[in-house]
Amino acid sequence: MNEEYGVSGEYIIIKAEENGVNIIGLTRGRDTKFHHTEKLDKGEVYIAQFTETTSAMKVRGKATIYCKHGAIKTGE
């Protein structure tokens, strides 16, 4: 783990399969809160990494998510 940035090394890649895919980052701690949002259009790719701040991500829309566990398709 990189102590300076609080990065765990775990990351995911999200590829939008349609326009308007939303990615929402959620915080760690006692109360889970939204802290970051992104909107992707078809073909755009977003690379995200879990950190001390980000504990979860929510994806809305048709996309393919790539991670160490394989590929997951959403919106089908």
Phi and psi restraints in degrees (range 20) as a CNS / XPLOR table:
assign (resid 1 and name C) (resid 2 and name N)
       (resid 2 and name CA) (resid 2 and name C) 1.0 -83.5 20.0 2
assign (resid 2 and name N) (resid 2 and name CA)
       (resid 2 and name C) (resid 3 and name N) 1.0 103.9 20.0 2
assign (resid 2 and name C) (resid 3 and name N)
       (resid 3 and name CA) (resid 3 and name C) 1.0 -63.7 20.0 2
assign (resid 3 and name N) (resid 3 and name CA)
       (resid 3 and name C) (resid 4 and name N) 1.0 -33.8 20.0 2
assign (resid 3 and name C) (resid 4 and name N)
       (resid 4 and name CA) (resid 4 and name C) 1.0 -61.0 20.0 2
assign (resid 4 and name N) (resid 4 and name CA)
       (resid 4 and name C) (resid 5 and name N) 1.0 -39.4 20.0 2
assign (resid 4 and name C) (resid 5 and name N)
       (resid 5 and name CA) (resid 5 and name C) 1.0 -108.9 20.0 2
assign (resid 5 and name N) (resid 5 and name CA)
       (resid 5 and name C) (resid 6 and name N) 1.0 -4.2 20.0 2
assign (resid 5 and name C) (resid 6 and name N)
       (resid 6 and name CA) (resid 6 and name C) 1.0 66.5 20.0 2
assign (resid 6 and name N) (resid 6 and name CA)
       (resid 6 and name C) (resid 7 and name N) 1.0 35.5 20.0 2
assign (resid 6 and name C) (resid 7 and name N)
       (resid 7 and name CA) (resid 7 and name C) 1.0 -97.7 20.0 2
assign (resid 7 and name N) (resid 7 and name CA)
       (resid 7 and name C) (resid 8 and name N) 1.0 131.7 20.0 2
assign (resid 7 and name C) (resid 8 and name N)
       (resid 8 and name CA) (resid 8 and name C) 1.0 -89.3 20.0 2
assign (resid 8 and name N) (resid 8 and name CA)
       (resid 8 and name C) (resid 9 and name N) 1.0 -13.5 20.0 2
assign (resid 8 and name C) (resid 9 and name N)
       (resid 9 and name CA) (resid 9 and name C) 1.0 93.0 20.0 2
assign (resid 9 and name N) (resid 9 and name CA)
       (resid 9 and name C) (resid 10 and name N) 1.0 -14.9 20.0 2
assign (resid 9 and name C) (resid 10 and name N)
       (resid 10 and name CA) (resid 10 and name C) 1.0 -79.1 20.0 2
assign (resid 10 and name N) (resid 10 and name CA)
       (resid 10 and name C) (resid 11 and name N) 1.0 130.4 20.0 2
assign (resid 10 and name C) (resid 11 and name N)
       (resid 11 and name CA) (resid 11 and name C) 1.0 -142.6 20.0 2
assign (resid 11 and name N) (resid 11 and name CA)
       (resid 11 and name C) (resid 12 and name N) 1.0 162.8 20.0 2
assign (resid 11 and name C) (resid 12 and name N)
       (resid 12 and name CA) (resid 12 and name C) 1.0 -133.8 20.0 2
assign (resid 12 and name N) (resid 12 and name CA)
       (resid 12 and name C) (resid 13 and name N) 1.0 156.8 20.0 2
assign (resid 12 and name C) (resid 13 and name N)
       (resid 13 and name CA) (resid 13 and name C) 1.0 -119.2 20.0 2
assign (resid 13 and name N) (resid 13 and name CA)
       (resid 13 and name C) (resid 14 and name N) 1.0 130.0 20.0 2
assign (resid 13 and name C) (resid 14 and name N)
       (resid 14 and name CA) (resid 14 and name C) 1.0 -117.9 20.0 2
assign (resid 14 and name N) (resid 14 and name CA)
       (resid 14 and name C) (resid 15 and name N) 1.0 122.5 20.0 2
assign (resid 14 and name C) (resid 15 and name N)
       (resid 15 and name CA) (resid 15 and name C) 1.0 -111.9 20.0 2
assign (resid 15 and name N) (resid 15 and name CA)
       (resid 15 and name C) (resid 16 and name N) 1.0 121.2 20.0 2
assign (resid 15 and name C) (resid 16 and name N)
       (resid 16 and name CA) (resid 16 and name C) 1.0 -72.8 20.0 2
assign (resid 16 and name N) (resid 16 and name CA)
       (resid 16 and name C) (resid 17 and name N) 1.0 130.5 20.0 2
assign (resid 16 and name C) (resid 17 and name N)
       (resid 17 and name CA) (resid 17 and name C) 1.0 -101.4 20.0 2
assign (resid 17 and name N) (resid 17 and name CA)
       (resid 17 and name C) (resid 18 and name N) 1.0 -2.4 20.0 2
assign (resid 17 and name C) (resid 18 and name N)
       (resid 18 and name CA) (resid 18 and name C) 1.0 -153.1 20.0 2
assign (resid 18 and name N) (resid 18 and name CA)
       (resid 18 and name C) (resid 19 and name N) 1.0 165.9 20.0 2
assign (resid 18 and name C) (resid 19 and name N)
       (resid 19 and name CA) (resid 19 and name C) 1.0 -71.5 20.0 2
assign (resid 19 and name N) (resid 19 and name CA)
       (resid 19 and name C) (resid 20 and name N) 1.0 146.6 20.0 2
assign (resid 19 and name C) (resid 20 and name N)
       (resid 20 and name CA) (resid 20 and name C) 1.0 84.0 20.0 2
assign (resid 20 and name N) (resid 20 and name CA)
       (resid 20 and name C) (resid 21 and name N) 1.0 22.7 20.0 2
assign (resid 20 and name C) (resid 21 and name N)
       (resid 21 and name CA) (resid 21 and name C) 1.0 -72.4 20.0 2
assign (resid 21 and name N) (resid 21 and name CA)
       (resid 21 and name C) (resid 22 and name N) 1.0 129.6 20.0 2
assign (resid 21 and name C) (resid 22 and name N)
       (resid 22 and name CA) (resid 22 and name C) 1.0 -104.7 20.0 2
assign (resid 22 and name N) (resid 22 and name CA)
       (resid 22 and name C) (resid 23 and name N) 1.0 136.2 20.0 2
assign (resid 22 and name C) (resid 23 and name N)
       (resid 23 and name CA) (resid 23 and name C) 1.0 -120.1 20.0 2
assign (resid 23 and name N) (resid 23 and name CA)
       (resid 23 and name C) (resid 24 and name N) 1.0 128.0 20.0 2
assign (resid 23 and name C) (resid 24 and name N)
       (resid 24 and name CA) (resid 24 and name C) 1.0 -123.6 20.0 2
assign (resid 24 and name N) (resid 24 and name CA)
       (resid 24 and name C) (resid 25 and name N) 1.0 122.4 20.0 2
assign (resid 24 and name C) (resid 25 and name N)
       (resid 25 and name CA) (resid 25 and name C) 1.0 -89.3 20.0 2
assign (resid 25 and name N) (resid 25 and name CA)
       (resid 25 and name C) (resid 26 and name N) 1.0 136.9 20.0 2
assign (resid 25 and name C) (resid 26 and name N)
       (resid 26 and name CA) (resid 26 and name C) 1.0 -116.2 20.0 2
assign (resid 26 and name N) (resid 26 and name CA)
       (resid 26 and name C) (resid 27 and name N) 1.0 144.4 20.0 2
assign (resid 26 and name C) (resid 27 and name N)
       (resid 27 and name CA) (resid 27 and name C) 1.0 -82.8 20.0 2
assign (resid 27 and name N) (resid 27 and name CA)
       (resid 27 and name C) (resid 28 and name N) 1.0 165.2 20.0 2
assign (resid 27 and name C) (resid 28 and name N)
       (resid 28 and name CA) (resid 28 and name C) 1.0 -91.4 20.0 2
assign (resid 28 and name N) (resid 28 and name CA)
       (resid 28 and name C) (resid 29 and name N) 1.0 171.0 20.0 2
assign (resid 28 and name C) (resid 29 and name N)
       (resid 29 and name CA) (resid 29 and name C) 1.0 114.5 20.0 2
assign (resid 29 and name N) (resid 29 and name CA)
       (resid 29 and name C) (resid 30 and name N) 1.0 -172.9 20.0 2
assign (resid 29 and name C) (resid 30 and name N)
       (resid 30 and name CA) (resid 30 and name C) 1.0 -59.1 20.0 2
assign (resid 30 and name N) (resid 30 and name CA)
       (resid 30 and name C) (resid 31 and name N) 1.0 -44.5 20.0 2
assign (resid 30 and name C) (resid 31 and name N)
       (resid 31 and name CA) (resid 31 and name C) 1.0 -114.0 20.0 2
assign (resid 31 and name N) (resid 31 and name CA)
       (resid 31 and name C) (resid 32 and name N) 1.0 120.9 20.0 2
assign (resid 31 and name C) (resid 32 and name N)
       (resid 32 and name CA) (resid 32 and name C) 1.0 -77.2 20.0 2
assign (resid 32 and name N) (resid 32 and name CA)
       (resid 32 and name C) (resid 33 and name N) 1.0 129.2 20.0 2
assign (resid 32 and name C) (resid 33 and name N)
       (resid 33 and name CA) (resid 33 and name C) 1.0 -135.4 20.0 2
assign (resid 33 and name N) (resid 33 and name CA)
       (resid 33 and name C) (resid 34 and name N) 1.0 156.3 20.0 2
assign (resid 33 and name C) (resid 34 and name N)
       (resid 34 and name CA) (resid 34 and name C) 1.0 -73.8 20.0 2
assign (resid 34 and name N) (resid 34 and name CA)
       (resid 34 and name C) (resid 35 and name N) 1.0 135.3 20.0 2
assign (resid 34 and name C) (resid 35 and name N)
       (resid 35 and name CA) (resid 35 and name C) 1.0 -129.1 20.0 2
assign (resid 35 and name N) (resid 35 and name CA)
       (resid 35 and name C) (resid 36 and name N) 1.0 -10.9 20.0 2
assign (resid 35 and name C) (resid 36 and name N)
       (resid 36 and name CA) (resid 36 and name C) 1.0 -158.5 20.0 2
assign (resid 36 and name N) (resid 36 and name CA)
       (resid 36 and name C) (resid 37 and name N) 1.0 140.8 20.0 2
assign (resid 36 and name C) (resid 37 and name N)
       (resid 37 and name CA) (resid 37 and name C) 1.0 -134.3 20.0 2
assign (resid 37 and name N) (resid 37 and name CA)
       (resid 37 and name C) (resid 38 and name N) 1.0 150.0 20.0 2
assign (resid 37 and name C) (resid 38 and name N)
       (resid 38 and name CA) (resid 38 and name C) 1.0 -137.4 20.0 2
assign (resid 38 and name N) (resid 38 and name CA)
       (resid 38 and name C) (resid 39 and name N) 1.0 151.0 20.0 2
assign (resid 38 and name C) (resid 39 and name N)
       (resid 39 and name CA) (resid 39 and name C) 1.0 -125.9 20.0 2
assign (resid 39 and name N) (resid 39 and name CA)
       (resid 39 and name C) (resid 40 and name N) 1.0 126.5 20.0 2
assign (resid 39 and name C) (resid 40 and name N)
       (resid 40 and name CA) (resid 40 and name C) 1.0 -112.1 20.0 2
assign (resid 40 and name N) (resid 40 and name CA)
       (resid 40 and name C) (resid 41 and name N) 1.0 147.6 20.0 2
assign (resid 40 and name C) (resid 41 and name N)
       (resid 41 and name CA) (resid 41 and name C) 1.0 -103.7 20.0 2
assign (resid 41 and name N) (resid 41 and name CA)
       (resid 41 and name C) (resid 42 and name N) 1.0 164.1 20.0 2
assign (resid 41 and name C) (resid 42 and name N)
       (resid 42 and name CA) (resid 42 and name C) 1.0 -50.0 20.0 2
assign (resid 42 and name N) (resid 42 and name CA)
       (resid 42 and name C) (resid 43 and name N) 1.0 129.9 20.0 2
assign (resid 42 and name C) (resid 43 and name N)
       (resid 43 and name CA) (resid 43 and name C) 1.0 89.7 20.0 2
assign (resid 43 and name N) (resid 43 and name CA)
       (resid 43 and name C) (resid 44 and name N) 1.0 -14.8 20.0 2
assign (resid 43 and name C) (resid 44 and name N)
       (resid 44 and name CA) (resid 44 and name C) 1.0 -74.9 20.0 2
assign (resid 44 and name N) (resid 44 and name CA)
       (resid 44 and name C) (resid 45 and name N) 1.0 149.9 20.0 2
assign (resid 44 and name C) (resid 45 and name N)
       (resid 45 and name CA) (resid 45 and name C) 1.0 -123.3 20.0 2
assign (resid 45 and name N) (resid 45 and name CA)
       (resid 45 and name C) (resid 46 and name N) 1.0 138.4 20.0 2
assign (resid 45 and name C) (resid 46 and name N)
       (resid 46 and name CA) (resid 46 and name C) 1.0 -124.4 20.0 2
assign (resid 46 and name N) (resid 46 and name CA)
       (resid 46 and name C) (resid 47 and name N) 1.0 127.5 20.0 2
assign (resid 46 and name C) (resid 47 and name N)
       (resid 47 and name CA) (resid 47 and name C) 1.0 -107.9 20.0 2
assign (resid 47 and name N) (resid 47 and name CA)
       (resid 47 and name C) (resid 48 and name N) 1.0 122.3 20.0 2
assign (resid 47 and name C) (resid 48 and name N)
       (resid 48 and name CA) (resid 48 and name C) 1.0 -124.7 20.0 2
assign (resid 48 and name N) (resid 48 and name CA)
       (resid 48 and name C) (resid 49 and name N) 1.0 147.8 20.0 2
assign (resid 48 and name C) (resid 49 and name N)
       (resid 49 and name CA) (resid 49 and name C) 1.0 -127.5 20.0 2
assign (resid 49 and name N) (resid 49 and name CA)
       (resid 49 and name C) (resid 50 and name N) 1.0 137.8 20.0 2
assign (resid 49 and name C) (resid 50 and name N)
       (resid 50 and name CA) (resid 50 and name C) 1.0 -76.7 20.0 2
assign (resid 50 and name N) (resid 50 and name CA)
       (resid 50 and name C) (resid 51 and name N) 1.0 136.8 20.0 2
assign (resid 50 and name C) (resid 51 and name N)
       (resid 51 and name CA) (resid 51 and name C) 1.0 -134.0 20.0 2
assign (resid 51 and name N) (resid 51 and name CA)
       (resid 51 and name C) (resid 52 and name N) 1.0 -171.8 20.0 2
assign (resid 51 and name C) (resid 52 and name N)
       (resid 52 and name CA) (resid 52 and name C) 1.0 -62.6 20.0 2
assign (resid 52 and name N) (resid 52 and name CA)
       (resid 52 and name C) (resid 53 and name N) 1.0 -28.8 20.0 2
assign (resid 52 and name C) (resid 53 and name N)
       (resid 53 and name CA) (resid 53 and name C) 1.0 -88.0 20.0 2
assign (resid 53 and name N) (resid 53 and name CA)
       (resid 53 and name C) (resid 54 and name N) 1.0 -41.3 20.0 2
assign (resid 53 and name C) (resid 54 and name N)
       (resid 54 and name CA) (resid 54 and name C) 1.0 -96.1 20.0 2
assign (resid 54 and name N) (resid 54 and name CA)
       (resid 54 and name C) (resid 55 and name N) 1.0 118.7 20.0 2
assign (resid 54 and name C) (resid 55 and name N)
       (resid 55 and name CA) (resid 55 and name C) 1.0 -110.5 20.0 2
assign (resid 55 and name N) (resid 55 and name CA)
       (resid 55 and name C) (resid 56 and name N) 1.0 -19.0 20.0 2
assign (resid 55 and name C) (resid 56 and name N)
       (resid 56 and name CA) (resid 56 and name C) 1.0 -154.8 20.0 2
assign (resid 56 and name N) (resid 56 and name CA)
       (resid 56 and name C) (resid 57 and name N) 1.0 159.2 20.0 2
assign (resid 56 and name C) (resid 57 and name N)
       (resid 57 and name CA) (resid 57 and name C) 1.0 -135.3 20.0 2
assign (resid 57 and name N) (resid 57 and name CA)
       (resid 57 and name C) (resid 58 and name N) 1.0 143.5 20.0 2
assign (resid 57 and name C) (resid 58 and name N)
       (resid 58 and name CA) (resid 58 and name C) 1.0 -116.6 20.0 2
assign (resid 58 and name N) (resid 58 and name CA)
       (resid 58 and name C) (resid 59 and name N) 1.0 133.7 20.0 2
assign (resid 58 and name C) (resid 59 and name N)
       (resid 59 and name CA) (resid 59 and name C) 1.0 -119.2 20.0 2
assign (resid 59 and name N) (resid 59 and name CA)
       (resid 59 and name C) (resid 60 and name N) 1.0 125.7 20.0 2
assign (resid 59 and name C) (resid 60 and name N)
       (resid 60 and name CA) (resid 60 and name C) 1.0 -115.2 20.0 2
assign (resid 60 and name N) (resid 60 and name CA)
       (resid 60 and name C) (resid 61 and name N) 1.0 130.7 20.0 2
assign (resid 60 and name C) (resid 61 and name N)
       (resid 61 and name CA) (resid 61 and name C) 1.0 111.6 20.0 2
assign (resid 61 and name N) (resid 61 and name CA)
       (resid 61 and name C) (resid 62 and name N) 1.0 177.9 20.0 2
assign (resid 61 and name C) (resid 62 and name N)
       (resid 62 and name CA) (resid 62 and name C) 1.0 -85.4 20.0 2
assign (resid 62 and name N) (resid 62 and name CA)
       (resid 62 and name C) (resid 63 and name N) 1.0 115.8 20.0 2
assign (resid 62 and name C) (resid 63 and name N)
       (resid 63 and name CA) (resid 63 and name C) 1.0 -152.1 20.0 2
assign (resid 63 and name N) (resid 63 and name CA)
       (resid 63 and name C) (resid 64 and name N) 1.0 164.3 20.0 2
assign (resid 63 and name C) (resid 64 and name N)
       (resid 64 and name CA) (resid 64 and name C) 1.0 -114.6 20.0 2
assign (resid 64 and name N) (resid 64 and name CA)
       (resid 64 and name C) (resid 65 and name N) 1.0 129.2 20.0 2
assign (resid 64 and name C) (resid 65 and name N)
       (resid 65 and name CA) (resid 65 and name C) 1.0 -109.8 20.0 2
assign (resid 65 and name N) (resid 65 and name CA)
       (resid 65 and name C) (resid 66 and name N) 1.0 125.3 20.0 2
assign (resid 65 and name C) (resid 66 and name N)
       (resid 66 and name CA) (resid 66 and name C) 1.0 -109.7 20.0 2
assign (resid 66 and name N) (resid 66 and name CA)
       (resid 66 and name C) (resid 67 and name N) 1.0 131.1 20.0 2
assign (resid 66 and name C) (resid 67 and name N)
       (resid 67 and name CA) (resid 67 and name C) 1.0 -149.3 20.0 2
assign (resid 67 and name N) (resid 67 and name CA)
       (resid 67 and name C) (resid 68 and name N) 1.0 -176.3 20.0 2
assign (resid 67 and name C) (resid 68 and name N)
       (resid 68 and name CA) (resid 68 and name C) 1.0 -64.9 20.0 2
assign (resid 68 and name N) (resid 68 and name CA)
       (resid 68 and name C) (resid 69 and name N) 1.0 -14.9 20.0 2
assign (resid 68 and name C) (resid 69 and name N)
       (resid 69 and name CA) (resid 69 and name C) 1.0 -91.3 20.0 2
assign (resid 69 and name N) (resid 69 and name CA)
       (resid 69 and name C) (resid 70 and name N) 1.0 -5.2 20.0 2
assign (resid 69 and name C) (resid 70 and name N)
       (resid 70 and name CA) (resid 70 and name C) 1.0 122.4 20.0 2
assign (resid 70 and name N) (resid 70 and name CA)
       (resid 70 and name C) (resid 71 and name N) 1.0 -158.2 20.0 2
assign (resid 70 and name C) (resid 71 and name N)
       (resid 71 and name CA) (resid 71 and name C) 1.0 -108.0 20.0 2
assign (resid 71 and name N) (resid 71 and name CA)
       (resid 71 and name C) (resid 72 and name N) 1.0 138.5 20.0 2
assign (resid 71 and name C) (resid 72 and name N)
       (resid 72 and name CA) (resid 72 and name C) 1.0 -126.2 20.0 2
assign (resid 72 and name N) (resid 72 and name CA)
       (resid 72 and name C) (resid 73 and name N) 1.0 131.1 20.0 2
assign (resid 72 and name C) (resid 73 and name N)
       (resid 73 and name CA) (resid 73 and name C) 1.0 -101.3 20.0 2
assign (resid 73 and name N) (resid 73 and name CA)
       (resid 73 and name C) (resid 74 and name N) 1.0 136.0 20.0 2
assign (resid 73 and name C) (resid 74 and name N)
       (resid 74 and name CA) (resid 74 and name C) 1.0 -109.7 20.0 2
assign (resid 74 and name N) (resid 74 and name CA)
       (resid 74 and name C) (resid 75 and name N) 1.0 164.9 20.0 2
assign (resid 74 and name C) (resid 75 and name N)
       (resid 75 and name CA) (resid 75 and name C) 1.0 71.0 20.0 2
assign (resid 75 and name N) (resid 75 and name CA)
       (resid 75 and name C) (resid 76 and name N) 1.0 20.9 20.0 2
